[in-house]
């Protein structure tokens, strides 16, 4: 029998299910090892500087709140400080392991939530659709998996009516990613609606007392309450260079294009959403629907209010609601078929689940057999060239700064888009993409080859040709860069 029967009050996880979750999490860790995202390296740079005693900074001496996740940065820095004497342990390795561990923990939390709701099939469908969801690939090395794990912990504790502990988990989720406040607010509203009173004072105090020190630290240390990445992304939207209209929702539509498993998952989601809506009274504990509601509110906030550029990691939180919806839909269809003695329908659902799992494994395997992220290779080679030829203290300007800053050691890095150079964001919003060059006069510039439209069109302008020379082109064969040097530096020619 594919699905073991869940007894009333049973909370344990069968060893086979636990082993399957470990196997899938390990599979993702290995298969997605080659994915190295530039934004993830911003976390690694901050964590390295913290653990090395230079403070929460991107460039030495510059207190800029350029990370979205305070908690994730601190956790990485703690692991780096503890393991820095182990030669083969790197910051990207730590980031990948934290992500895999968070996904495994989230799978177990989801199983526990669904089992305690006395569901028979959903607990075993959920981890499969979560861990094989193609949206996960977009957040490797980022804080998203840690955030989702904390949200899962908060929901389990809330379901068990351990409200103070749930508040602590919610506060940690906000520290991991500020937009988790949406989920915390949803739990607060749900408690008011069901209990018709405020949550216990201990729960409210726990939430506030965790966040207040963080808010005070941000103001005293950075001079701001929220990460500057928010203003940078809003500026990108205002510029029009990343699209017009509801660009976030347009990007959501593209998430389901390209692979058979994406189409299959989307189709399963639609069928399951219908089943959940029609047979929602059979689900049991209604608190598990809060995740689906949270995903819908998240979509509304990001789609109609913030409307940031369609970066892939913004859509990864939807993997949790997607997996839960499919699991609940499978539960309702399976129970319906059992009641009607339509065993054939249940058998078809089981076969479909197995087929989807086999299809889902294709994407991680394809990534594992492919090349290492092109940006990592090219930007690392660019940084190594700069380390060799740029004089001490030489500054470098670029549109993507994470990997470059991680490997470049001679001087500061200037962010053209404003993630870690706050003043640039306002000018990006005004479509002035060369302002940072005039303002900071970088000694070197790293552009794409061929240069990016609009962002790097300045290379064709007279003033740029008068001030900068092309020093070299780094071309490893798949993604090339151009390195320009200010003429006063007299760069080495290749």
C-alpha positions as CSV (number, residue, x, y, z in Angstrom):
1,X,0.0,0.0,0.0
2,X,1.5,3.4,-1.1
3,X,0.0,5.4,1.8
4,X,0.0,4.0,5.3
5,X,-3.2,4.6,7.3
6,X,-3.0,7.5,9.8
7,X,-4.5,6.7,13.2
8,X,-6.3,9.3,15.3
9,X,-3.7,11.3,17.3
10,X,-0.7,9.7,15.6
11,X,2.2,12.1,15.3
12,X,5.1,10.0,14.4
13,X,6.7,9.9,10.9
14,X,7.2,6.5,9.4
15,X,11.0,5.7,8.8
16,X,10.4,5.2,5.1
17,X,8.9,8.7,4.7
18,X,11.7,10.2,6.8
19,X,14.3,8.5,4.7
20,X,12.6,9.6,1.5
21,X,12.7,13.2,2.6
22,X,16.4,12.9,3.5
23,X,17.1,11.4,0.1
24,X,15.2,14.1,-1.8
25,X,16.9,16.9,0.2
26,X,20.3,15.4,-0.4
27,X,19.4,15.0,-4.1
28,X,18.7,18.7,-4.3
29,X,21.8,19.6,-2.4
30,X,24.0,17.6,-4.9
31,X,22.1,18.4,-8.1
32,X,21.8,22.2,-7.4
33,X,25.4,22.5,-6.2
34,X,26.4,24.2,-9.4
35,X,23.8,27.0,-9.0
36,X,25.7,30.1,-7.7
37,X,23.5,33.2,-7.7
38,X,25.1,36.6,-7.7
39,X,22.7,38.0,-5.0
40,X,23.6,35.1,-2.7
41,X,27.2,36.2,-2.7
42,X,26.1,39.5,-1.2
43,X,25.1,37.5,1.9
44,X,28.4,35.7,1.8
45,X,30.4,39.0,1.6
46,X,28.5,40.4,4.6
47,X,28.9,37.2,6.6
48,X,32.6,37.0,5.9
49,X,33.1,40.6,7.0
50,X,31.1,40.0,10.2
51,X,33.1,36.8,11.1
52,X,36.4,38.6,10.3
53,X,35.6,41.5,12.6
54,X,35.0,44.1,10.0
55,X,31.3,44.6,10.9
56,X,28.0,44.2,9.1
57,X,29.4,45.9,5.9
58,X,29.8,45.1,2.2
59,X,32.8,47.4,1.7
60,X,35.1,48.0,4.6
61,X,34.0,51.1,6.6
62,X,30.6,51.5,4.8
63,X,27.6,50.8,7.0
64,X,25.0,50.0,4.3
65,X,22.1,47.6,5.0
66,X,22.3,45.8,1.7
67,X,21.0,42.3,2.7
68,X,17.3,41.4,2.8
69,X,17.8,38.9,5.6
70,X,19.5,39.9,8.9
71,X,19.0,36.4,10.4
72,X,20.4,34.5,7.5
73,X,23.5,36.7,7.3
74,X,24.2,36.2,11.0
75,X,23.7,32.5,10.8
76,X,26.1,32.1,7.9
77,X,28.7,34.3,9.7
78,X,28.4,32.1,12.9
79,X,29.0,29.0,10.9
80,X,31.9,30.6,9.0
81,X,33.5,31.8,12.3
82,X,33.2,28.3,13.8
83,X,34.4,26.4,10.7
84,X,36.9,28.9,9.3
85,X,39.9,26.7,10.2
86,X,38.5,23.8,8.1
87,X,40.1,24.4,4.7
88,X,37.5,22.9,2.4
89,X,34.5,24.7,4.1
90,X,33.5,27.8,2.1
91,X,30.7,30.3,2.6
92,X,28.8,29.1,-0.6
93,X,29.0,25.6,0.8
94,X,27.5,26.8,4.1
95,X,24.7,28.6,2.3
96,X,23.8,25.5,0.3
97,X,23.8,23.3,3.4
98,X,21.6,25.7,5.3
99,X,19.2,25.7,2.4
100,X,19.0,21.9,2.1
101,X,18.6,21.5,5.9
102,X,15.8,24.1,5.9
103,X,14.0,22.3,3.1
104,X,14.3,19.0,4.9
105,X,13.0,20.6,8.1
106,X,10.1,22.2,6.2
107,X,9.1,18.9,4.7
108,X,9.0,17.3,8.2
109,X,7.1,20.2,9.6
110,X,4.6,20.0,6.8
111,X,4.1,16.3,7.3
112,X,3.5,16.9,11.0
113,X,1.0,19.6,10.4
114,X,-1.0,17.5,8.0
115,X,-0.8,14.3,10.1
116,X,-2.1,16.1,13.2
117,X,-5.0,17.3,11.1
118,X,-5.8,13.6,10.6
119,X,-5.3,13.6,6.9
120,X,-4.3,10.2,5.4
121,X,-2.8,11.0,2.0
122,X,-1.7,14.7,2.1
123,X,1.2,14.2,4.5
124,X,3.0,12.0,1.9
125,X,2.1,14.0,-1.2
126,X,3.3,17.3,0.3
127,X,7.1,16.7,0.6
128,X,7.2,15.3,-2.9
129,X,5.6,18.4,-4.5
130,X,7.6,20.7,-2.2
131,X,11.1,19.3,-2.8
132,X,10.6,18.7,-6.5
133,X,9.0,22.0,-7.2
134,X,10.9,23.8,-10.0
135,X,10.5,27.2,-8.2
136,X,13.1,26.1,-5.6
137,X,15.9,26.4,-8.2
138,X,15.5,30.1,-8.2
139,X,16.5,30.6,-4.6
140,X,19.6,28.5,-4.1
141,X,21.9,30.2,-1.7
142,X,19.3,32.7,-0.7
143,X,17.4,33.2,2.6
144,X,14.1,31.9,1.2
145,X,14.3,28.3,2.4
146,X,15.2,29.4,6.0
147,X,12.3,31.8,6.0
148,X,9.8,29.1,4.8
149,X,11.1,26.7,7.4
150,X,10.4,29.3,10.1
151,X,6.9,29.9,8.7
152,X,6.3,26.2,8.8
153,X,7.4,26.0,12.4
154,X,5.2,29.0,13.3
155,X,2.1,27.3,11.7
156,X,2.7,24.0,13.5
157,X,3.1,25.7,16.8
158,X,0.0,27.8,16.1
159,X,-2.0,24.7,15.3
160,X,-0.9,23.2,18.6
161,X,-2.0,26.4,20.3
162,X,1.4,27.2,21.6
163,X,1.0,30.8,20.8
164,X,4.1,32.2,22.5
165,X,6.3,29.8,20.7
166,X,4.5,30.5,17.4
167,X,5.1,34.3,18.0
168,X,8.9,33.6,18.4
169,X,8.9,31.6,15.2
170,X,7.1,34.5,13.4
171,X,9.5,37.1,14.7
172,X,12.5,35.0,13.6
173,X,10.8,34.7,10.2
174,X,10.6,38.5,10.0
175,X,14.3,38.7,10.9
176,X,14.9,36.2,8.1
177,X,12.8,38.2,5.6
178,X,10.8,41.3,6.5
179,X,7.9,40.5,4.3
180,X,7.1,37.5,6.6
181,X,5.2,40.1,8.6
182,X,2.4,39.4,6.2
183,X,2.2,35.8,7.6
184,X,2.5,37.0,11.2
185,X,-0.4,39.5,10.6
186,X,-2.5,36.7,9.0
187,X,-2.1,34.6,12.1
188,X,-3.0,37.6,14.3
189,X,-6.2,38.2,12.3
190,X,-7.1,34.5,12.3
191,X,-6.7,34.4,16.1
192,X,-9.0,37.4,16.5
193,X,-11.6,36.0,14.2
194,X,-11.7,32.5,15.9
195,X,-11.1,33.5,19.5
196,X,-12.7,36.9,19.4
197,X,-10.0,38.3,21.7
198,X,-6.4,39.4,21.5
199,X,-3.6,36.8,21.5
200,X,-2.0,36.1,24.9
201,X,0.2,38.8,26.3
202,X,3.2,36.5,26.4
203,X,2.8,35.9,22.6
204,X,2.6,39.6,21.8
205,X,5.5,40.4,24.1
206,X,7.7,37.6,22.6
207,X,7.1,38.9,19.1
208,X,7.8,42.6,20.0
209,X,10.8,42.0,22.2
210,X,12.6,40.0,19.5
211,X,12.0,42.6,16.9
212,X,12.6,45.8,18.9
213,X,16.4,45.3,19.3
214,X,16.7,44.6,15.6
215,X,14.9,47.8,14.7
216,X,17.0,49.8,17.1
217,X,20.2,48.3,15.8
218,X,19.2,49.0,12.2
219,X,18.6,52.7,13.0
220,X,21.7,53.2,15.1
221,X,24.1,51.2,12.9
222,X,22.7,51.8,9.4
223,X,20.6,54.9,9.9
224,X,17.5,53.1,8.4
225,X,14.9,50.6,9.6
226,X,14.6,48.5,6.5
227,X,17.0,47.0,4.0
228,X,17.8,49.4,1.1
229,X,17.2,46.6,-1.3
230,X,13.5,47.5,-1.2
231,X,14.1,51.0,-2.5
232,X,16.6,49.6,-5.1
233,X,14.0,47.2,-6.5
234,X,11.3,49.8,-6.5
235,X,13.6,52.1,-8.4
236,X,14.2,49.4,-11.0
237,X,10.4,49.1,-11.5
238,X,10.1,52.9,-11.8
239,X,12.8,53.1,-14.5
240,X,10.8,50.9,-16.9
241,X,14.0,49.1,-18.0
242,X,12.8,45.9,-16.3
243,X,9.3,46.1,-17.9
244,X,6.1,48.0,-17.6
245,X,2.7,47.4,-16.1
246,X,2.3,44.6,-13.6
247,X,5.7,43.1,-14.3
248,X,5.7,40.9,-11.2
249,X,2.4,39.1,-12.3
250,X,3.7,38.9,-15.8
251,X,6.8,37.1,-14.5
252,X,4.5,34.7,-12.6
253,X,3.0,33.5,-15.8
254,X,6.4,32.8,-17.2
255,X,7.2,30.6,-14.1
256,X,5.1,27.8,-15.5
257,X,6.6,27.8,-19.0
258,X,9.5,25.6,-20.2
259,X,9.3,22.2,-18.6
260,X,6.9,19.3,-18.6
261,X,7.0,19.2,-14.8
262,X,6.1,22.9,-14.5
263,X,3.1,22.3,-16.7
264,X,2.1,19.2,-14.8
265,X,2.5,21.0,-11.5
266,X,0.4,23.9,-12.7
267,X,-2.3,21.5,-14.0
268,X,-2.3,19.6,-10.6
269,X,-2.5,23.0,-8.8
270,X,-5.6,24.0,-10.7
271,X,-7.3,20.6,-10.2
272,X,-6.4,20.6,-6.5
273,X,-7.6,24.1,-6.0
274,X,-11.0,23.1,-7.3
275,X,-11.1,20.0,-5.1
276,X,-10.1,22.0,-2.0
277,X,-12.7,24.7,-2.7
278,X,-15.4,22.1,-3.2
279,X,-14.6,19.7,-0.4
280,X,-12.9,22.0,2.0
281,X,-15.0,20.8,5.0
282,X,-13.3,17.4,4.7
283,X,-9.8,18.8,5.3
284,X,-10.2,18.9,9.1
285,X,-8.1,21.6,10.8
286,X,-8.6,24.8,8.9
287,X,-5.4,26.4,10.1
288,X,-3.5,24.7,7.3
289,X,-5.4,26.7,4.8
290,X,-3.6,29.8,6.2
291,X,-0.5,29.1,4.1
292,X,-2.6,29.1,0.9
293,X,-4.2,32.3,2.0
294,X,-0.8,33.8,2.8
295,X,0.5,32.9,-0.6
296,X,-2.5,34.7,-2.2
297,X,-2.0,37.8,0.0
298,X,1.7,37.7,-0.8
299,X,0.8,37.6,-4.6
300,X,-1.5,40.6,-4.1
301,X,1.1,42.7,-2.2
302,X,3.9,41.9,-4.6
303,X,1.7,42.0,-7.7
304,X,-0.3,45.2,-7.1
305,X,1.6,47.2,-4.5
306,X,5.3,46.6,-4.6
307,X,5.5,45.3,-8.2
308,X,9.2,44.5,-8.2
309,X,11.1,43.1,-11.3
310,X,10.4,39.5,-11.9
311,X,13.4,38.0,-10.2
312,X,12.9,34.3,-9.8
313,X,13.5,34.0,-6.1
314,X,10.4,36.2,-5.4
315,X,8.2,33.4,-6.6
316,X,9.8,30.6,-4.5
317,X,7.5,31.1,-1.4
318,X,4.6,30.1,-3.7
319,X,6.2,26.6,-3.7
320,X,4.9,26.1,-0.2
321,X,1.3,27.0,-1.0
322,X,1.5,25.0,-4.3
323,X,2.7,21.8,-2.5
324,X,0.1,22.2,0.2
325,X,-2.8,22.8,-2.3
326,X,-1.8,19.8,-4.4
327,X,-1.5,17.6,-1.2
328,X,-4.9,18.7,0.0
329,X,-6.5,18.3,-3.4
330,X,-5.1,14.8,-3.6
331,X,-6.5,14.1,-0.1
332,X,-10.0,15.3,-1.1
333,X,-10.1,13.4,-4.4
334,X,-8.8,10.2,-2.8
335,X,-11.3,10.4,0.1
336,X,-14.1,11.1,-2.4
337,X,-13.1,8.1,-4.5
338,X,-13.0,5.8,-1.4
339,X,-16.5,6.9,-0.4
340,X,-17.9,6.2,-3.8
341,X,-16.1,2.9,-4.0
342,X,-14.3,4.3,-7.0
343,X,-11.0,2.6,-6.3
344,X,-10.0,3.0,-9.9
345,X,-9.8,6.8,-9.4
346,X,-7.5,6.4,-6.4
347,X,-5.3,4.1,-8.4
348,X,-5.1,6.6,-11.2
349,X,-4.2,9.4,-8.8
350,X,-1.4,7.2,-7.3
351,X,0.0,6.4,-10.8
352,X,-0.2,10.1,-11.7
353,X,1.7,11.0,-8.5
354,X,4.5,8.5,-9.3
355,X,4.8,9.8,-12.9
356,X,5.0,13.4,-11.7
357,X,7.7,12.5,-9.2
358,X,9.8,10.8,-12.0
359,X,9.3,13.9,-14.2
360,X,10.2,16.2,-11.3
361,X,13.6,14.5,-10.8
362,X,14.5,15.4,-14.4
363,X,15.2,19.1,-13.7
364,X,17.6,18.6,-10.8
365,X,19.5,16.0,-12.8
366,X,19.7,18.3,-15.8
367,X,21.1,21.0,-13.6
368,X,23.6,18.6,-12.1
369,X,24.9,17.5,-15.5
370,X,25.2,21.0,-16.8
371,X,27.8,23.7,-16.3
372,X,28.5,25.7,-13.2
373,X,26.7,29.1,-13.2
374,X,28.1,31.2,-16.0
375,X,28.2,34.3,-13.8
376,X,30.3,32.6,-11.2
377,X,33.0,31.6,-13.7
378,X,33.1,34.9,-15.6
379,X,32.9,37.2,-12.6
380,X,35.5,35.3,-10.6
381,X,37.9,35.4,-13.6
382,X,37.2,39.2,-13.9
383,X,37.9,39.7,-10.2
384,X,41.1,37.7,-10.4
385,X,42.3,39.8,-13.4
386,X,41.5,42.9,-11.3
387,X,43.4,41.6,-8.3
388,X,46.4,41.1,-10.5
389,X,46.3,44.4,-12.5
390,X,44.4,47.0,-10.4
391,X,46.4,49.0,-7.9
392,X,45.7,48.8,-4.1
393,X,42.5,50.8,-3.3
394,X,41.2,50.8,-6.9
395,X,37.4,50.9,-7.0
396,X,35.3,48.9,-9.4
397,X,31.8,49.7,-10.6
398,X,29.3,47.0,-11.8
399,X,25.7,46.2,-12.2
400,X,26.1,42.9,-10.4
401,X,28.4,43.1,-7.4
402,X,28.0,39.9,-5.3
403,X,30.5,37.5,-6.9
404,X,32.8,40.4,-7.9
405,X,33.0,41.7,-4.3
406,X,33.5,38.1,-3.0
407,X,36.6,37.6,-5.1
408,X,37.9,41.1,-5.6
409,X,40.2,42.2,-2.8
410,X,42.1,45.3,-3.9
411,X,39.4,48.0,-3.1
412,X,35.8,48.9,-2.8
413,X,33.0,47.9,-5.2
414,X,30.3,50.4,-6.4
415,X,26.8,49.1,-7.2
416,X,25.3,50.7,-10.2
417,X,21.8,49.6,-9.2
418,X,21.8,50.8,-5.6
419,X,21.7,47.5,-3.6
420,X,24.8,48.4,-1.6
421,X,25.3,52.0,-3.0
422,X,22.0,53.6,-1.8
423,X,22.4,56.9,-3.6
424,X,22.4,55.2,-7.0
425,X,18.8,53.8,-6.7
426,X,17.2,57.2,-7.0
427,X,19.0,57.9,-10.2
428,X,18.1,54.5,-11.6
429,X,14.5,55.4,-11.0
430,X,15.1,58.5,-13.2
431,X,16.7,56.4,-15.9
432,X,20.1,57.9,-15.2
433,X,22.2,54.8,-15.4
434,X,25.6,56.6,-15.7
435,X,25.2,58.8,-12.6
436,X,27.3,56.5,-10.4
437,X,30.2,56.8,-12.9
438,X,30.2,60.6,-12.8
439,X,29.7,60.7,-9.0
440,X,32.1,58.0,-7.8
441,X,34.5,57.9,-10.7
442,X,35.3,54.2,-10.4
443,X,38.8,53.2,-11.4
444,X,37.5,50.2,-13.2
445,X,34.1,49.2,-14.6
446,X,32.8,45.7,-15.3
447,X,30.2,45.5,-18.0
448,X,28.7,42.6,-19.9
449,X,30.1,41.7,-23.3
450,X,28.3,42.6,-25.4
451,X,27.1,45.4,-23.1
452,X,23.6,45.3,-21.7
453,X,21.0,47.5,-23.6
454,X,20.2,50.8,-21.8
455,X,22.2,50.0,-18.6
456,X,25.6,50.1,-20.3
457,X,24.9,52.1,-23.5
458,X,27.2,54.7,-22.0
459,X,30.2,52.9,-23.6
460,X,29.1,54.4,-26.9
461,X,29.0,58.0,-25.6
462,X,31.8,60.5,-26.2
463,X,32.5,61.3,-22.6
464,X,32.9,57.7,-21.7
465,X,35.4,57.1,-24.5
466,X,37.3,60.1,-23.3
467,X,37.6,58.8,-19.8
468,X,37.8,55.0,-20.1
469,X,39.7,52.5,-22.2
470,X,38.8,48.9,-22.7
471,X,41.4,47.0,-20.7
472,X,40.4,43.4,-21.4
473,X,37.6,41.1,-22.3
474,X,37.1,38.0,-20.1
475,X,35.5,35.4,-22.2
476,X,35.4,31.8,-20.8
477,X,33.0,30.8,-23.6
478,X,29.5,31.3,-22.3
479,X,29.2,34.7,-20.6
480,X,31.8,37.4,-21.2
481,X,32.6,40.6,-19.5
482,X,34.4,43.8,-20.6
483,X,36.7,45.5,-18.1
484,X,37.2,49.2,-18.6
485,X,39.9,51.2,-16.8
486,X,40.0,55.0,-16.2
487,X,42.8,56.3,-18.3
488,X,44.8,57.7,-15.4
489,X,45.3,54.2,-14.1
490,X,47.2,53.1,-17.2
491,X,46.0,49.5,-17.2
492,X,48.0,46.6,-18.4
493,X,46.9,45.6,-21.9
494,X,46.2,42.0,-23.0
